Amino acid sequence: MSQSETGIDLETSLGYLIKETSSALRTAMEDVLRPLDMNITHYSCLELLAQRPGLSNSELARGAFVSRQSMNVLLQSMERDGFVERATEPAAGRTLPTRLTDLGRQRLQAASAAVREVENRMRSTLNATDEDQLRALLRRCVASLRNID
């Protein structure tokens, strides 16, 4: 029987393997973030703000792969907890830029160290060439799916 007659062969499906990898990575990251009272979305938001201060709610939502509504709820919680601060007046248009506070930077430092250990474990059997090739191949897959040349 061919794959087209029976559906997707999970043993050879690249999509399934990527999803399995993603799931294993997410589980490992959640495991190390949980003791820090954080989840992946929380961590992603802090990391995005550290690297790109002033992002809007919509930009953060896109970067963390969540809805604008989910990000807005998270930002309200993080603002209440003192991890971020948002402008009360838009700089331009209706966008309220968000920035990390000192407390947010401290929390991010601990979370980044924990996530880095997970990523190091994931890469532990890869050499530098393997990593470069994997990065390039995954970027090509994303570009193909997004129809980017």
Secondary structure, 3 states (H helix, E strand, C coil): CCHHHHCCCCCCCHHHHHHHHHHHHHHHHHHHHHHHCCCHHHHHHHHHHHHCCCCCHHHHHHHHCCCHHHHHHHHHHHHHCCCEEECCCCCECCECCEEECHHHHHHHHHHHHHHHHHHHHHCCCCCHHHHHHHHHHHHHHHHHHCCCC
